Amino acid sequence: MAQQVTRDRLAAAFPPPARVAAKSGGLVGLVRNEVGVIDYGNGRRFFAAVFTRRISHSAAPAQINTAIGQAAAHAVAQLEQESR
C-alpha cells in the first residue's frame, strides 16, 4: 500500500510529517473508495476506510476524491480529540 500512486484521496488530507499508505478502488463512474494507514511517525497510527457511491452526475471525480480525504481527516481528528 505504501507504493500507491494515487495521492489525491486520503494522502491529500494528511500533509507531512504524516505518511499515508493506501489502496484505492472503485467502479468507473459509480463507486470510489480508499482504505489506508495514516502514520504520524511518533507512535500515532490510524486506519481509515472511506467508501462512496455516486448518486448524482453533478459531483466531479476530483470533488469525490477531495471528499474522501476530508472525511478521513475529520474522523482522525475526532479520534485524536477523544484520546486526549
Steps between C-alpha positions, in 0.01 A plus 500: 500500500790736556569487125156643413531762228160658562575790733182705456272316740613411855857620457391847390336562838802406712805720433847406623620384740208256460565209267207336326503149359174445316318289247229645283231323308167549337270447207538761228238770533318341794720406797823658627671371817826510687636328808828574665731548794589849616828491692625810678834337581475567871302191595168644388350288225146503367321272257241657273251368247272722296246356258293716267226441246416759241127569495514814288703592198546849641803397709825490307757228577738761644229616742440142612874445552517813714196390701667163569803675649287746695286222649808308614664815642184584692478148645867500603463844660204372703697195613796716600272730697335211684836349593612814687 
